[in-house]
Amino acid sequence: MKILVLYEELALYLINGFNVLAANADCEILIISKKINSVAPFKFDSVHKNITVKEREAFSEEELLNLSKQFKPDFVFLGGWIHKPYLKIVRSLKKKTVIAFDNQWQGNLRQVVGSFYFRLTLKKYIHHAFVPGSRQAEFASKLGFKDSETTKGLYCCDFNLFSSYAKLKTVGSVPKRFLFVGRYAKEKGIEDLWKAFIDMQNERPSEWELWCLGKGEIPPIQHPKIKHFGFLQPNEMADIIKNTGVFVLPSSFEPWGVVVHEYASAGFPLLCSDKVGANDMFLSDNNNGFVFNAGNISHLKDKLNKFTGMPDNELTGMSKKSFELASGLTSQIWADKLMRIAKL
């Protein structure tokens, strides 16, 4: 089987899924995507021999169409519907196509109009929707996809890698450090986290620290108990994971958040805002972590304080529950889902 992938920004977790698919199924995969984002410069060093990756900026619109036709795909994996040249390719090829997206249904005017446009002009070319979770499945129904035409589980971390990190943890002991991993951008809630953490330390000083990984337009705040490590590749995370205890994602906008799956797989208790879509699959409030109201710094501080007051055995119990939830979606399960879609 030949699979054509038309995608926006590639990430290592997606490449990992396609690597597993290429290694375990008789298929050839051509991926066309944007050039690597400088804010998240993932290195794609290990790509299966049956996978070819092309940057779309190197081709004209007509050349992309010709490249796709020459490949002669049996199946098309379309990442969203924002890039018009991709839609032109889908319309021209008229092959079985699955659309992948992470938009949550909000019911605003733009989405209502967009869903009507999709049903009217695009649905006849696209046969299936591959989405992360329930919030996106609701959107798929608005686009005209039946339940039988919608599959959940679109985003999957490199479970083998992150679950191996879980073994680095010292049994019975949880490092007293919160961990944030993501872009230094307003929608990630990084400034709210800094303020809540500093307020907590001012009011109730403790040994807990906050370690932050990433980069972006917001400059790192300077505080004796907040450390910044910049952007690291997933395979460079061993020392960070070994020495941190609770993962925090305070986003004000997060359609999904693969990073939640990653750190659940690594055995972290979780603290996420209610805007994080991945909560639906990987965070059970009061069981393996806590959910707080996005943008509410006082609520976030209260949840941080809850963690600092918990004994190690309770934190360890949360870690085990995180790992159990994360284990429900692995790269092999992801690859099997996509192959089932292709063969429907």
Secondary structure as the mmCIF struct_conf table of DSSP 4:
data_model
#
loop_
_struct_conf.conf_type_id
_struct_conf.id
_struct_conf.beg_label_comp_id
_struct_conf.beg_label_asym_id
_struct_conf.beg_label_seq_id
_struct_conf.end_label_comp_id
_struct_conf.end_label_asym_id
_struct_conf.end_label_seq_id
STRN STRN1 LYS A 2 LEU A 6
BEND BEND1 GLU A 8 GLU A 9
HELX_RH_AL_P HELX_RH_AL_P1 LEU A 12 ASN A 24
BEND BEND2 ALA A 25 ASP A 26
STRN STRN2 GLU A 28 SER A 33
HELX_LH_PP_P HELX_LH_PP_P1 LYS A 34 ASN A 37
TURN_TY1_P TURN_TY1_P1 SER A 38 VAL A 39
BEND BEND3 ALA A 40 ALA A 40
TURN_TY1_P TURN_TY1_P2 LYS A 49 ASN A 50
STRN STRN3 ILE A 51 GLU A 55
HELX_RH_3T_P HELX_RH_3T_P1 ARG A 56 ALA A 58
BEND BEND4 PHE A 59 PHE A 59
HELX_RH_AL_P HELX_RH_AL_P2 GLU A 61 PHE A 71
BEND BEND5 ASP A 74 ASP A 74
STRN STRN4 PHE A 75 GLY A 79
BEND BEND6 TRP A 81 TRP A 81
HELX_RH_AL_P HELX_RH_AL_P3 LYS A 84 LEU A 93
STRN STRN5 LYS A 96 ALA A 100
HELX_LH_PP_P HELX_LH_PP_P2 ASN A 103 TRP A 105
HELX_RH_AL_P HELX_RH_AL_P4 LEU A 109 THR A 121
TURN_TY1_P TURN_TY1_P3 LEU A 122 LEU A 122
HELX_RH_3T_P HELX_RH_3T_P2 LYS A 123 TYR A 125
STRN STRN6 HIS A 128 VAL A 131
BEND BEND7 PRO A 132 GLY A 133
HELX_RH_AL_P HELX_RH_AL_P5 SER A 134 LYS A 142
TURN_TY1_P TURN_TY1_P4 LEU A 143 GLY A 144
HELX_RH_3T_P HELX_RH_3T_P3 ASP A 147 GLU A 149
STRN STRN7 THR A 150 LYS A 152
HELX_RH_AL_P HELX_RH_AL_P6 PHE A 159 ALA A 166
TURN_TY1_P TURN_TY1_P5 LYS A 167 LEU A 168
BEND BEND8 LYS A 169 LYS A 169
HELX_LH_PP_P HELX_LH_PP_P3 THR A 170 THR A 170
TURN_TY1_P TURN_TY1_P6 VAL A 171 GLY A 172
BEND BEND9 LYS A 176 LYS A 176
STRN STRN8 ARG A 177 VAL A 181
BEND BEND10 GLY A 182 GLY A 182
BEND BEND11 TYR A 184 ALA A 185
HELX_RH_3T_P HELX_RH_3T_P4 LYS A 186 LYS A 188
TURN_TY1_P TURN_TY1_P7 GLY A 189 GLY A 189
HELX_RH_AL_P HELX_RH_AL_P7 ILE A 190 GLU A 203
BEND BEND12 ARG A 204 ARG A 204
BEND BEND13 GLU A 207 GLU A 207
STRN STRN9 GLU A 209 LEU A 213
BEND BEND14 GLU A 217 ILE A 218
HELX_LH_PP_P HELX_LH_PP_P4 PRO A 219 ILE A 221
STRN STRN10 HIS A 223 HIS A 223
TURN_TY1_P TURN_TY1_P8 PRO A 224 LYS A 225
STRN STRN11 ILE A 226 HIS A 228
HELX_RH_3T_P HELX_RH_3T_P5 PRO A 234 GLU A 236
HELX_RH_AL_P HELX_RH_AL_P8 ALA A 238 LYS A 242
TURN_TY1_P TURN_TY1_P9 ASN A 243 ASN A 243
STRN STRN12 VAL A 246 LEU A 249
BEND BEND15 SER A 252 SER A 252
STRN STRN13 GLU A 254 GLU A 254
BEND BEND16 PRO A 255 PRO A 255
HELX_RH_AL_P HELX_RH_AL_P9 VAL A 258 SER A 265
TURN_TY1_P TURN_TY1_P10 ALA A 266 GLY A 267
STRN STRN14 LEU A 270 SER A 273
TURN_TY1_P TURN_TY1_P11 ASP A 274 LYS A 275
STRN STRN15 VAL A 276 VAL A 276
TURN_TY1_P TURN_TY1_P12 GLY A 277 ALA A 278
HELX_RH_AL_P HELX_RH_AL_P10 ASN A 279 PHE A 282
STRN STRN16 ASP A 285 ASP A 285
TURN_TY1_P TURN_TY1_P13 ASN A 286 ASN A 288
STRN STRN17 GLY A 289 PHE A 292
TURN_TY1_P TURN_TY1_P14 ALA A 294 GLY A 295
HELX_RH_AL_P HELX_RH_AL_P11 ILE A 297 THR A 308
TURN_TY1_P TURN_TY1_P15 GLY A 309 GLY A 309
BEND BEND17 MET A 310 MET A 310
HELX_RH_AL_P HELX_RH_AL_P12 ASP A 312 ALA A 326
TURN_TY1_P TURN_TY1_P16 SER A 327 GLY A 328
HELX_RH_AL_P HELX_RH_AL_P13 SER A 331 LYS A 343
#
